[in-house]
Amino acid sequence: MGRAVAGGVSYVAGLVAQDVQDALLERYGRWPICPVCASGDPHALDVEPELGPDPHWVCGKQGVVVAPVGGLT
């Protein structure tokens, strides 16, 4: 069991980011708003990879990596 838990550690940051994003959507709206597409229809950034190590916030419309999860300023 310890080995399975250790292998899942790399998924935690992305999963937490998605959970926070979902919780905020229900209460406050989209978050984080994409800084790449400043004009037009505001949209939230996506977490990629959805499940995997080294998750990043990505503009899904432009396909641009904006920041690592935990690195938005």
ChimeraX attribute file (.defattr): number of C-alpha atoms within 10 A of each C-alpha:
attribute: neighborCount
match mode: 1-to-1
recipient: residues
	/A:1	5
	/A:2	6
	/A:3	7
	/A:4	8
	/A:5	9
	/A:6	9
	/A:7	10
	/A:8	12
	/A:9	11
	/A:10	15
	/A:11	16
	/A:12	14
	/A:13	20
	/A:14	24
	/A:15	16
	/A:16	12
	/A:17	19
	/A:18	17
	/A:19	12
	/A:20	12
	/A:21	20
	/A:22	15
	/A:23	14
	/A:24	14
	/A:25	14
	/A:26	9
	/A:27	8
	/A:28	10
	/A:29	14
	/A:30	17
	/A:31	16
	/A:32	15
	/A:33	15
	/A:34	21
	/A:35	13
	/A:36	15
	/A:37	14
	/A:38	10
	/A:39	8
	/A:40	6
	/A:41	7
	/A:42	13
	/A:43	18
	/A:44	19
	/A:45	24
	/A:46	24
	/A:47	23
	/A:48	20
	/A:49	14
	/A:50	14
	/A:51	15
	/A:52	15
	/A:53	16
	/A:54	13
	/A:55	23
	/A:56	23
	/A:57	24
	/A:58	22
	/A:59	22
	/A:60	15
	/A:61	12
	/A:62	9
	/A:63	9
	/A:64	12
	/A:65	16
	/A:66	17
	/A:67	16
	/A:68	16
	/A:69	18
	/A:70	12
	/A:71	9
	/A:72	10
	/A:73	4
